[in-house]
């Protein structure tokens, strides 16, 4: 007695759910013996995830599972009832085509699902914080879901390539969200014993859309680092008895086992500014680039100075937040521009009312499988500079180190003084901290942001 197509389809769905989309040898042989017409009838009872999974079985089922009629029915069932739902504008896809090429409706279905999810997270990111100038729901969008399906999410992968061509793709070990940044760490599966053997590091944002299948994910290149020049000029920012931390470039740390050349972990710190776009809207070979927007025009007399800036700064480590403050209406008179930089003072040493306590000790905890530790005088700084129109102008996120200053810089604090000085092209951040024995905590006594005049002129299309 022949098995009804609905029963075959039901069994296929059960196999799909139990085996993460793969088919058993029995089911595969069974389908191989059936005529194409019968297989197509069986496939017509599958939902989109199961049908998509079937297309990965072999060449024959890929052709049959991409049938236009099957995917058109799924498209109409899911999107056709909503008159407001319009297909996304995608090159090569035209709803008015009378005889579309094979796979047309499948591509249209997948593109529409992606377009719907993108529209959802863009709506969630529409609310902007007045303190940071950044979307206030970035963490919610990245860490929870992008649509009604809980399998729709974003993650990040690190690919390590050796000089011999060996490729090692690492899955994310840990992540931590802070107010304006994300910290990612990879510590398992490192197959290279010597960091000198590493040729490149590549960070990709990986997005799975609604159909939960390993093959259905989009990669967005976020960074590709050539390790040879980076390791030569890498800065050691701290160490404990187990690991040494090397800052390869702003935002990227390599942890080495103390006294060895083997890698314990890699850590990337990412600023929230355009993080969703960078994680999802680049291609596999090219990072996301922001659209060119006509720069704002500052009609104030340049002699008045550069004014109206706002700074939001966060100090945190891999477990907690140490400081989060916002400073508005910062300015720099024209006669105080020096060495090609404008100097914006958010906290002055001489103004005790501005001095800000730091909550907790300045350390950078780390974890690597069964081992863990904490490096003193290190933390992560997330810095956002808004222009006078409250739009993000310069965004920085990077691990930083705190160095002891030999001479006292503030007579109101007789205890030890420390300096954090972060430099990168176009911007510098200088922080001075004092240890208060009375309060048993660090106090931020000075914060100065230096922005390149070249960057300001480029941003405003002026000639200050």
TORMARTI-876353 format. One record per residue (C-alpha): residue in one letter; x, y, z. Coordinates in pm, whole numbers, padded with zeros to 5 digits, always signed. Example, Ala and Ser with C-alpha at 12.3 -4.5 7.8 and 13.67 -1.06 7.14 Angstrom:
TORMARTI-876353
A+01230-00450+00780S+01367-00106+00714
end
This chain:
TORMARTI-876353
X+00000+00000+00000X+00143+00337-00105X+00226+00592+00164X+00025+00915+00142X+00234+01224+00056X+00117+01396+00378X+00258+01109+00582X+00590+01127+00397X+00600+01503+00450X+00522+01460+00820X+00807+01212+00856X+01041+01446+00669X+00954+01731+00907X+01016+01507+01207X+01353+01398+01071X+01437+01762+00997X+01356+01873+01353X+01541+01585+01517X+01857+01602+01311X+01894+01979+01260X+01793+01960+00896X+01979+01645+00788X+01800+01341+00650X+01856+00977+00744X+01994+00738+00482X+01661+00551+00480X+01458+00864+00408X+01704+00975+00142X+01696+00640-00039X+01319+00635-00014X+01287+00976-00179X+01545+00887-00445X+01327+00599-00566X+01016+00814-00608X+00928+00989-00936X+00979+01366-00949X+00605+01431-00950X+00558+01237-00626X+00855+01404-00457X+00721+01747-00556X+00383+01652-00408X+00555+01547-00085X+00750+01872-00073X+00431+02074-00111X+00328+01972+00243X+00650+02105+00402X+00690+02443+00566X+00963+02686+00458X+01240+02571+00701X+01193+02202+00611X+01169+02279+00238X+01484+02489+00252X+01662+02208+00439X+01561+01959+00171X+01737+02168-00091X+02070+02079+00076X+02028+01702+00040X+02156+01657-00315X+02137+01807-00661X+01804+01642-00745X+01621+01752-00432X+01779+02097-00459X+01620+02139-00801X+01283+02004-00688X+01283+02195-00358X+01344+02521-00546X+01033+02478-00758X+00864+02813-00822X+00516+02680-00757X+00609+02550-00410X+00770+02875-00298X+00502+03092-00456X+00239+02912-00246X+00451+02967+00067X+00503+03333-00023X+00133+03397-00082X+00039+03210+00236X+00280+03411+00453X+00292+03752+00286X+00012+03768+00031X-00271+03821+00283X-00115+04144+00408X-00199+04406+00149X+00048+04646+00309X+00329+04396+00269X+00531+04491-00035X+00817+04285-00176X+01157+04442-00114X+01326+04626-00402X+01590+04370-00501X+01778+04358-00828X+01662+04071-01046X+01332+04018-00862X+01018+04147-01031X+00668+04051-00918X+00529+04117-01266X+00744+03851-01437X+00509+03603-01608X+00754+03316-01648X+01026+03362-01383X+01349+03167-01383X+01395+02864-01158X+01439+02959-00793X+01279+03300-00840X+01006+03262-00574X+01246+03098-00332X+01481+03399-00354X+01188+03637-00324X+01061+03456-00014X+01403+03464+00159X+01464+03826+00060X+01124+03929+00194X+01191+03754+00527X+01523+03936+00555X+01366+04266+00455X+01093+04226+00719X+01347+04150+00992X+01558+04449+00890X+01252+04674+00906X+01175+04540+01255X+01517+04613+01403X+01535+04953+01235X+01212+05045+01412X+01356+04926+01744X+01670+05133+01688X+01471+05446+01610X+01469+05565+01972X+01790+05759+02041X+01924+05836+02389X+01970+06207+02458X+02278+06127+02670X+02472+05911+02426X+02326+06009+02088X+02303+05634+02016X+02004+05399+01975X+01893+05299+02323X+01781+04947+02224X+02095+04816+02056X+02148+04550+02321X+01786+04436+02293X+01809+04403+01914X+02142+04219+01916X+02091+03987+02210X+01724+03889+02193X+01556+03847+01854X+01512+04027+01526X+01166+03891+01451X+00896+03668+01592X+01118+03362+01538X+01360+03299+01825X+01609+03137+01588X+01669+03472+01422X+01977+03629+01575X+02317+03786+01526X+02645+03643+01644X+03012+03701+01570X+03282+03464+01448X+03659+03500+01452X+03866+03331+01181X+04236+03273+01245X+04454+03202+00941X+04811+03079+00977X+05101+03165+00751X+05083+02810+00612X+04721+02866+00508X+04555+02673+00791X+04215+02823+00872X+04058+02798+01218X+03704+02935+01265X+03632+03010+01632X+03289+03028+01787X+03223+03305+02038X+03310+03203+02395X+03166+03498+02589X+03008+03836+02531X+02920+04127+02755X+02703+04428+02681X+02777+04761+02840X+02595+05092+02805X+02754+05188+02473X+02972+04891+02380X+03001+04517+02336X+03293+04298+02446X+03355+03970+02264X+03598+03698+02368X+03724+03381+02199X+03926+03137+02408X+03842+02784+02294X+03966+02597+01986X+04285+02798+01935X+04491+02559+01725X+04812+02762+01697X+05080+02731+01964X+05276+03038+01851X+05112+03373+01782X+05395+03445+01536X+05245+03180+01308X+04920+03379+01267X+04882+03556+00935X+04541+03723+00966X+04250+03766+01205X+03905+03817+01055X+03596+03925+01247X+03258+03858+01088X+02907+03939+01196X+02690+03635+01124X+02316+03666+01093X+02074+03375+01071X+01738+03471+00931X+01408+03306+01015X+01478+02967+00853X+01693+02790+01111X+01947+02612+00894X+02328+02617+00904X+02348+02713+00539X+02110+03007+00564X+02318+03278+00722X+02470+03603+00602X+02825+03707+00681X+02928+04068+00720X+03301+04140+00727X+03379+04374+01017X+03759+04364+01040X+04050+04186+00875X+04381+04233+01052X+04726+04162+00910X+04899+04025+01218X+05265+04064+01119X+05287+04446+01142X+05044+04455+01437X+05242+04217+01657X+05565+04408+01595X+05424+04732+01738X+05177+04577+01985X+05164+04751+02322X+05170+04548+02644X+04898+04706+02858X+04913+04473+03158X+04968+04124+03291X+04910+03897+03586X+05080+03573+03684X+04909+03379+03404X+04857+03605+03102X+05003+03909+02930X+04772+04148+02746X+04888+04292+02413X+04688+04570+02247X+04715+04497+01875X+04516+04806+01774X+04237+05008+01936X+03966+04764+02034X+04165+04439+01991X+04351+04251+02265X+04554+03930+02238X+04608+03744+02565X+04930+03540+02577X+05024+03286+02839X+05294+03443+03055X+05643+03344+02944X+05508+03172+02633X+05413+03261+02278X+05085+03066+02274X+04753+03252+02263X+04513+03224+02558X+04234+03436+02410X+04137+03717+02175X+03917+04004+02288X+03738+04257+02065X+03556+04563+02200X+03295+04718+01967X+03124+05054+01998X+02745+05058+01957X+02757+05325+01684X+02623+05154+01367X+02703+04817+01527X+02388+04650+01393X+02461+04774+01042X+02827+04670+01064X+02727+04325+01192X+02465+04256+00924X+02489+04488+00624X+02841+04427+00501X+02926+04151+00257X+03150+03848+00302X+03441+04040+00148X+03364+04406+00220X+03271+04586+00545X+02963+04802+00578X+03019+05163+00476X+02801+05445+00603X+02604+05631+00336X+02744+05972+00249X+02537+06240+00419X+02577+06608+00350X+02770+06745+00648X+02601+06997+00877X+02687+07362+00825X+02805+07560+01124X+02707+07923+01059X+02866+08059+01377X+03164+08288+01333X+03482+08071+01355X+03635+08334+01583X+03371+08239+01840X+03531+07898+01866X+03421+07539+01832X+03125+07491+02059X+02826+07277+02153X+03006+06944+02179X+02887+06666+02408X+03094+06378+02547X+02969+06055+02696X+03231+05829+02850X+03203+05485+03008X+03470+05287+03193X+03393+04920+03243X+03554+04579+03251X+03433+04232+03152X+03201+04203+03452X+03071+04546+03556X+03049+04917+03485X+03293+05144+03668X+03187+05490+03549X+02931+05643+03315X+02911+06021+03272X+02790+06270+03014X+02926+06625+02965X+02750+06881+02749X+02816+07227+02604X+03190+07173+02567X+03379+07429+02360X+03725+07538+02259X+03804+07905+02180X+03990+07953+01857X+04299+08093+02030X+04330+07771+02236X+04362+07542+01934X+04719+07409+01940X+04930+07140+01771X+04650+07078+01522X+04402+06974+01795X+04104+07134+01961X+04099+07067+02336X+03764+06998+02502X+03783+06995+02882X+03505+06792+03039X+03656+06769+03391X+03906+07025+03519X+04162+06946+03790X+04094+07281+03955X+03715+07231+03979X+03650+06992+04267X+03277+06991+04194X+03346+06813+03865X+03559+06536+04013X+03385+06201+03973X+03436+05883+04180X+03497+05550+04007X+03291+05257+04132X+03508+04952+04199X+03869+04872+04123X+04020+04932+03780X+04091+04577+03670X+04021+04362+03364X+03898+04014+03460X+03953+03738+03203X+03845+03378+03167X+03983+03098+02954X+03804+02767+02986X+03898+02640+03335X+04138+02924+03415X+04062+03281+03510X+04237+03587+03646X+04235+03965+03664X+04483+04219+03526X+04521+04530+03742X+04521+04889+03613X+04335+04791+03294X+03976+04843+03183X+03770+04922+02873X+03690+05278+02769X+03387+05356+02553X+03383+05715+02434X+03124+05902+02225X+03169+06259+02100X+02856+06432+01966X+02869+06746+01756X+02656+07053+01821X+02368+06885+01638X+02389+06589+01882X+02503+06351+01611X+02788+06101+01670X+03111+06260+01551X+03386+06038+01695X+03324+05700+01860X+03600+05506+02034X+03595+05176+02222X+03915+05014+02338X+04092+04853+02634X+04315+05107+02809X+04588+05093+03073X+04645+05319+03371X+05001+05434+03443X+05134+05571+03771X+05241+05938+03756X+05554+06014+03954X+05467+06369+04052X+05140+06478+04209X+04917+06667+03966X+04646+06779+04210X+04725+06915+04555X+04375+06829+04679X+04468+06459+04661X+04793+06370+04834X+04776+06004+04739X+04891+05834+04418X+04795+05979+04079X+04746+05786+03756X+04712+05866+03386X+04508+05702+03108X+04612+05836+02769X+04442+05682+02466X+04558+05776+02117X+04426+05689+01775X+04409+05876+01444X+04211+06196+01480X+04140+06183+01853X+04307+06154+02194X+04150+06103+02536X+04343+06202+02850X+04218+06102+03195X+04387+06166+03527X+04279+05972+03833X+04373+05999+04198X+04349+05731+04465X+04162+05858+04770X+04247+05668+05088X+03963+05840+05271X+03701+05722+05021X+03896+05403+04933X+03828+05453+04564X+03964+05617+04252X+03847+05967+04158X+03849+06099+03804X+04000+06448+03845X+04064+06544+03481X+03916+06454+03144X+04033+06625+02825X+03936+06521+02472X+04163+06632+02187X+04015+06620+01837X+04214+06678+01521X+04129+07004+01345X+04150+06809+01020X+03870+06581+01141X+03658+06881+01241X+03709+07053+00906X+03624+06731+00724X+03310+06681+00933X+03176+07035+00898X+03325+07114+00554X+03488+07425+00700X+03841+07561+00735X+03894+07633+01104
end
